[in-house]
Amino acid sequence: MCGIVGAIGHPDAASVLYQALQRLEYRGYDSAGICIADGGALDARRAVGKLSALGEVLAKDPLPGMTGIGHTRWATHGKATLNNAHPIMAGAEVAVVHNGIIENHKILKAGLIERGHVFTSDTDTEVLTHLFAEAVASQPDLMSATKHVLGQIEGAYAFAVVAKAFPDQIAIARNASPLAVGLGEGANYIGSDAMAMGSMTRRIIFLKDGDYGVISRDDIELRSEDGTPAQREVVMASASPGLVSKDGYQHFMEKEIHEQPEAIAHTLAEITAADGGFNFELGDAAEMKGMVMLAAGTSHNAAMIGKYWMESLADLPVVTEIASEFRYRNPSVRHLDMAMGISQSGESLDTLMALRYAAEQGLKTLGLVNVAESTIARETDLQLLTRAGPEIGVASTKSFTAQLAVLLGLAAELGQKRGVLSADDAAKIHADLASLPRLMGAAMNSFDDIRPFISQLARAQSCLFLGRGMLYPLALEGALKLKELSYIHAEGYASGEMKHGPIALIEEGLPVIALLSNDEHLPKAVSNLMEAKARGAAVMVICTESTKEAVEDIDTIITVPDCDPLIAPILLSIPAQILSYLTAVHKGTDVDQPRNHAKSVTLE
Ligand code: F6R
């Protein structure tokens, strides 16, 4: 993952680089660093841990100068130590910030050591610094030096380099990891995404894979992979929200849970046409054979719920695939004509690569993303946007429910176009979706209802989430949220599957959280949870209001307002999120930046 930034020509480069890193901390927070090239001398400050640690170092020991690069790290090769923090330097000659993995780093390192280079970190990135040290000494200019280095490396990368020999330039390159250049007034900038440069400029050039180049304060020179000059479009990034604040909430996650009614309302506005119907242009829906949905983590759980809707409302065969598995198993796609990538960030490399593979197999690609300028949005044939706004908490909340709203709207639209749903049925779904902001607002009451049960859950070593039908993927999502935030081992199961083995896990007091709504699965789902209760499980039910009549002898029942079972997965997400949030707060874990995690996973 990692975030990289650069600035050239700004009177206080270190401070704009630090601001840009604040916007990229979602990409990793194991260490951070900035290197300034002031009149040719390279000087760096680095710190282990969150960006604020670097802030403290810079406050004591500032870095004046107009040219520099910066990095926030998610550790891959080498632990989160000061030596491994970027910028990685080769003496005082070269400094590099890098996002990605240099796959042939071992063989390159062996050669460099033979040629007398001394390594000071455990990172794969360090081979880049030494290769650049050699290249700037042997090549006539920084562009040729960059080309020379790129000829030797393999892997995924976005990097920026400052060199003592070329004090007024920064070298850049990208392959599979995102990189953008921002055009300023008398200054230019570099960032892993457009948001990083939001306070400096909105005029952005997104590099394509294989691009490399050199930027100075008044020029940007780019080359494509084959070395020919590359003309890349300058686009206006959407207005940056500035540094997003917590608005009085204790955590971003808490704020983002509360923002869901608004996020859904904005998303519904995006997918609603002027005549009140759905606003999707997917080509000939009636002729569609089938779709594969590609996603990771929470977005994959959304895909699984989307599959239920697509199949039941539109009679469209859908397969869901964990993106990181898809392209490595020669999947048969003859029965499909479309691949939908679902991603909050639009940058998850697994999802991007799976979509590229699907495109190579001749499938039309569709990106369902929250970040309009993301790589997935730019590379897919068609785009659907969620309008959840910036999601800063590492755990997805509002982007998940917004994805669900779009998926349900899309299923209804396809259902109508494919002759499966009547116009009235589709209008009813539209009305149900439109009721969500109000119902979600009411579901926020769960904060108070859930609070009394948190201390018990926080003591648990392990926990099960159960759901049937559309609520099975929500059980997976509930378990994912609990484990990533509170570090309690949690599993999600299809309720009916319990008796096929996992029921052996149930012992006295094991927390079992059952998700129920008034759908056709209810009687069987209730029986399954009674089977768990009979074996000593401490059962909590999260359900729609009228469903509670179907459960007996359950002490803890958390309800959300009644709704059509079709939208219940969206509404029931809220107590599931609140449960994990409050447990994490109770345990004192880092809610917004859980350990070992990052918001945007740009590595395979
Ligand atoms: C969990 C979580 C992750 C992401 C996953 C995919 O709360 O946030 O599992 O859902 O890394 O990220 P996107 O949706 O950005 O592709």
Boltz pocket constraint, residues with backbone or C-beta under 6 A from the ligand:
constraints:
  - pocket:
      binder: B
      contacts: [[A, 296], [A, 297], [A, 298], [A, 299], [A, 300], [A, 342], [A, 343], [A, 344], [A, 345], [A, 346], [A, 347], [A, 348], [A, 351], [A, 394], [A, 395], [A, 396], [A, 480], [A, 481], [A, 484], [A, 598], [A, 599], [A, 600], [A, 601]]
      max_distance: 6.0
